[in-house]
Amino acid sequence: MKDRNFLRIEKLLQKGVKIPNPQSIEIGPEVDRDRISGDGVVIHAGCKLYGSSTLILRGTKIGYESPVTIENCQVGPQVELKGGFFKDAVFLKKASMGSGSNIREGTILEEESKVAHTVGLKQTILFPFVTLGSIINFCDCLMSGGTNRKNHSEVGSSYIHFNYTPNQDKATPSLIGDVPRGVMLNQRPIFLGGQGGLVGPCRLEFGTVIAAGSIFRKDELRPERLLIGNMAKGGSMPFAPGVYYNIKRLMVNNIIYIANLIALDHWYTNVRSQFISDDFPKPLFDGLKEKLEMAIDERIYRLNGLSRKMSDSATAYQLHAKDNKSHFVVQQKIELYKRWTELEEYFKSQRYGEENMESKDIFLGKLDLGIKTSGKDYISVIKGLSIKDTKAGTAWLQGIVDHITAGALKIMPSFV
C-alpha cells in the first residue's frame, strides 16, 4: 500500500511535474497541489515542500544543485531555486538563487534578480536585475538600481550588511537606492565591492560605488561617488552599552525606510495589480503584498524595541557623554520614549493615505496605455514609459515618502 506522501507525489506527476526521484521527495499534507503548476516544473531529489500558501508556477526548477526546502513561499514562473532553505519569501519571474541559500521571512526578489551560492537574506527586497555574489549576508535592506541584466546593481562576494548592533537591536535597515526612482528601472546601478560591508542603517544614492574591502558606516546621498572606507583605528577604548550617541541619524533613516516601504505598497496596489496574468496570477500578487506587509511590520517592531530602551539610554548618555550637545540628545531620547505610541499609530494610519493625486492619475493613465500597447509584461511596460511619464510616477511616490517623513518628524520635532 502506498503511503500518503507518495500519493501526493503521484498527483503532481499526473499533472506533469517532472520529479526524477519521486521516492526522495516530501510533500506536506497541507500543500495545495492545485497551486503547483505541471507546466515545465522540475523538482529534483531530496526536496521538501511545506505550507498551505506555497505556490509554484510554470517552468520553475527546484533543487538542481542541492536539496531545497520550501515553506509558504510564492514562486513565480521560470524561477530557479538551486539549493537551500526558503521560507515566507516571494520570487518573481526568472529570479534565481544558488545552492546554500537561506532565505527567510519578508524577502522579495523581483524579476530577474539573481543570487549566487551561500547567501542569507531576511527582510530583504531586491528590485529587478539586482545581483548578489556568493557568501553574503544581506538582511534588512532594500536595493534598487540598474536597467537590465547587463546593467544592474551588484553586491560582491563575501559582503555583509551589518544589521545587529552591540546594543542588541535591529533598527538598522539600509536603503540602497530608493523606491520612487528605483521602480522606474532607469537609474544608475549601485556597486558594493566584495569582501566589504555596510553598517546599517545607511542610505546610498544611485551610482554609488563602494571599493572592494571597504567597511562603510555613513550615508552617501550624492550621485556618482566612489567610496573607499577605512577600518577603525586599532586600539582599546571604553565602551558604554546603551548610550546611542547618534540617535537622530538612526531614527531619520528608519523613518525614511518605512516611508519608502509604504510607497512601495502603493506601487504594488496601484501598479503591480494591473499586471495580473498567467505569469503574475492573483495568488502571486497576494504573496507579494503579504511579504511587504511583513517588511513594514518588522521595521515598526524593531523601532518599538529601540524606543523602549531610550529612558535608560538617556541616563547612560548623561553619565558618559562629554560634549555640549548632551542636553539636546537626551531630549531626543526622552521624546522617542514618550511619543513612540503616537508615532507607531501614525505609521499604521499612513499605509493607505494618498499624496500627489494629480501625478498619480497622470502616471496610471500612461501605464494603462502602455499595457494596452505592449501587454502585461511588467518589465517591458515600465521600460517603455517616457522620461516625462516616469517623472510623474516618481513625483507621486516621492510625495508619499516626503509626506510620511514630514508627519513623523512633526511628532518628533527634536529630530528635525
N, C-alpha and C positions, 0 to 999 in steps of 0.2 A: 504493500500500500504506500502510495506517495505521501510524503509529509506536506503540510500546508505551505511551507516556504516554497517547495518545488512547484506546487500547484500555481502559486502566484507567478513564479518564473515562467511556467508554461504559458500562462495567459499573455505575458509580454512577448514570448517567442511567436505566439499565434498572431500577434499584432504586426510582427515584422521586425521587432527589436533584435539586433544581432548580439548574441551572447555566446562567445566561443567556448566558454567553460561553464555551463549553467550550474553544475554542482558546487561551484565555488562562490556563488552569489547569494547574498542575503537581502531579502526584501521585507521590511517591517509590515505587519498586518494592517497598520494604519495608512499605508501608502495607497493613494488612489491611482490605480493603473490607467484610468482614463486620462490622467494628467501626464502620462509618459507617451510621447509620440512613437509610432512604429516606423516612421519615415527616416531611414538612414541613421537611427540612433544605434550606437555600439557601446556595450558595457563589457569591459574586459574582466579578467579573472580577479577574484578577491574583493570586488566592490560591494558596498553595503548602502542601501537606500532606506532612509527613515523619514518620518514626518508626514502628516496629513496634507501639508501645503506644498510639498515637493512637486515641482513642475519641471519637465524636461522636454524641450521642443526638438524639432526635426534636425537631423544632421549632427547632433551633438556626439562627441567622442569622450568616453569616460574611462580613466584608468589605463591608458596605453603604456605609460612609463612605470607606474606602480599602483597598488590598490587605492581606491578612492572611497571615502565615506561622505555621504551627503545627507544632511538633516535639515529639512524645512528651507531648502533653497529653491529659487526660481531661476531656471537655466534656459536662456534664450536659444535661438537657432544657431547651428554651426559653431557652438562653443566647444572648447577643448579644456577639460579638467584632467590633466595628465597624471596627477597623483597627489594624495594628501587628504586633509580633513576640511570639510566645508559645511558651515552651519549658519543659518539665518542670514544668508547673503543672496545677492541677485547679480546675474551675469547677462548682459545684453549681447546682441548678435555679434558673433565672431570674436568674443573675448577669449583669452587663452591664459591658462595657469599651468606652470610647470610642476614637476614632482616635488614632494616635500612641502607643498603649500599648507599653511594653517590659516584658514580664512574664517573669521568669526563674525558675530552679530553686527548689524548696522553697516555692512560693507556693500558697496555698489561699484561694479565695474561696467562702465558704459561701453558702447560699441567699439570693437577693435582695440580695446585696451589689452595690454599684454604683460604678463609677469613670468619671469624665468623661474628657476628652481629654488626651493628652500626659502620661501618668503612668508612672513607673518603679517596679516592685516586684520584690523578690528576697528570698527567705526571709521573706515577709510572710504573715500569716494574718489574714483578716478574717472575723469571725463574721457570722451573718445580719443583714441590713439595713444594715450599716456602709457609709457612703457617703464617697467621696473626690471632691473637686472636680477642677479642671484644673491642669496644670503643677505636678505634685507628684512629689517623690522620697521614697518611704516604704518603704525597705528595712529588713530586720532588726527587725521588730516584730510584735506581736500586738495586735489591737484588738477589743474586745467592747463590749457595752452597747447598750441600746435594746430595744424590744419589738415594733416593727412598722415598715413602710415610712414611716409618718408620724412615728414617734418613734424616731429612730435616732442612733447615734454618727456624727459627721461630722468630716471634715478639710477645712478651707477651701482655696481655690485658692492656688497659689504657696507651698505648705508644704514644709518639708524635715525629715525625720528625719535628723539628723547622725549618721552611723554609721561614720565613718572619722576617726581621731584624728591629731594631729600626730606621735604616736609610731608611726604606721603600723600600727595594729591595728584589728580589728573586734570586739573583745569588748564590744559596745555595744548589745545588744538591749534594747528598751524594751517593758514590759508595760503596756498601756493598758487598764485594767480587769483582769480575770483570767479564768482558766478555770473554777474551781469554781462561781462565781456567774454568769459570763457565759454558759455553756452553757444556763442555765435561761431565758434570753430574758425576764427580768423585772427587769432592773436599769436604773437611770437612765442615759441616754446621756451620752457624753463629747463635748465640742466643742473642737476645736483651731482657733482662728481663723486666717483666711487671712493670707498674707504673713508667716508666722511660722516657728518651728522648735523642735524638741525635740532636745536634745543627749543622746544615749544614753550609758550605759544609765540609763533612768528608769523609775519606776513611778508610775502615776496612778490614783487612786481613781475609782470610778463617780460620775457627777455633776460631774466636774471641767469647768470652762470656762476655756480659756486665751484671753485677749483677742487680737484681731487685731493683727498686727505684733509680737508678743512672741516673744523667743527665751528658752525656758525650760530651765534646766540642773539643776533639783533634782527630788527626789521630792515628791509630794503625796499622802499617804495618808489625809487627812481628807476626808470626803464633802462634796459641795455647796460647792465653793470656786471663786471667780473668781480666776484668777491673771493678774497683769499683770507680764510680765517686762521687765527693762530691759537695754538693750545695755551691754556692758562699757564702763567709763570709758575715754575716749580717752587715748592716751599711748604711751610706749615703755618696755619693761622687759626685763630679761634673761630668756631662755628656755633652759632646760636640757633637751634631749631625753632621754627615757627615765627621767625621775625618778619619775613616778606618785605624786603626793602623797597621793591618797585611794584607795589600793588596796583598803581594806576595803569601801567602798560599791560599788566596781566589782565585786568578787568576789561579794558577797552578792546584788547584783541579778542577776548572771549565774546564780548557783546557783538563785535563786527562779524565774528564767525557765525554766531547764532543767526544774526540778521541775514547773512548770505545763505544759510541753510533754509530759512523761511522763504527767501526769494526763490531758491531752487524748488521749493514745494509749490510755489505759484507757477513756476515754469512747467513742472510736471502736470499740475492740474489743468492749466490752460493751453499748453503747447503739446506736451507728450500725449495727452489724451486724444489729440487729433489724429494720431498715427496708429490707432488700434487696427490691427490687420492680422493675417495669418502669422507673420513674423513677430508681431508685437500684440498678442491677444490680451484680453482683459485680465486674465489671471497673472500675466507677467507684469502688466501695468500696476495691478494691485500690490504685487510683491515689491515693486519699485517704491511705491508710496509708503508701504509698511516699513521698509528699511530706512527711508528718510525720516519717518516719524521716530524710529529708534534712535537715529543720529541726533535729532533735535532733543529728544527726551534725555539722552545721555549727557549732552552738554549742559542742560539745565540741572540735572542731577549732580554733576561734578562741581558746578558753581555753588550749588546748595551746600555741598560738603565743605567747600572753601569758606563760605560765609560763616559757617558755624565755628570756624577757628579764629575769626577775626577779633573777638573780645580778648582772648588770651594773647593773640598776636600783638594787639595794641600795647598790652602790658609788657610783653617781651621786648617790643621795639623801644619803648621808653627806657628800658634798662640798658639796652645795648647800643642804641643809635648815638652817634657823636656829631651829628650835623644840625644845622639850624632849621632844617625842614621837618624836624621830628613832630612838631605840633600838628602840621598840616597832614602828614602821613597818618598819624594816629586818628585824626578826624576822618580820613578816608576809610580806615578800617572800621571804625565805630559806625559810620554811615552804612557801610555794606552789611555789617552785622544786624543793624536795626531795621534796615529797609529792604532786606532780601525778599521777604514775603511779597511785598509790593512789586518788586522787580520781576519775581517769578510769575506772578499773575499777569503782569504786563506782557511778558514774552508769550504766554499762552494765548492772550487775547489778540496778539498781532499775527497769529498764524493765518487768519482769514481776512485780514484787512487789505485794503487796496490803496495804491497811490499811483499818480500819473496815469489816470484812466485814458486820457487822450492818446498818449504814446502807446499804451496797451492796445487800444482799439485799432490804431493805425497798423501796428505790428501784426496783430492777429488777422487783419484784413489781407495783408501781404502774404502771410503764412497760408491762408486759405487759398489764395490764388496760386501759390507755389505747389500746394498739394493737388489742386485741380490740373495743373500743368505737368507735374513730374510724378504724381502718385504718392504713395505713403511710405517712401523710403526716407527715413528721418535725416540721414547724413546728406543725401542729395538735395533735399528741400532746404535745409538750413544753409548749406554751402551755396545754394543758388540765389540766396537773398542778396539784394544790392547793399552797398555800404550804407546808404540812407536808411534802408529798412532795418538793418542790424543796429544802427544807432538809435532808432526808435525803440527797439526791443531792449537795448541796454539801458536807455533812459527810464523805461518802465521798471525794470528790475532794480536799477541803482536807486530809483526813488523809494522803493520798498526798503532797501538796505539803509538809506540815509534817514528815512522816517523812523524806523525801528531804533537805530542807533541814537538819534536825537532824543527820542522819547525815553530811552533807557537812561541817558545821561541827565535828562531833566529830573528823573527820580533820584539820581546820584550826582548832584551838582558839584560836589568836591572833586569829581573825576574829570571835569571839563578842562 
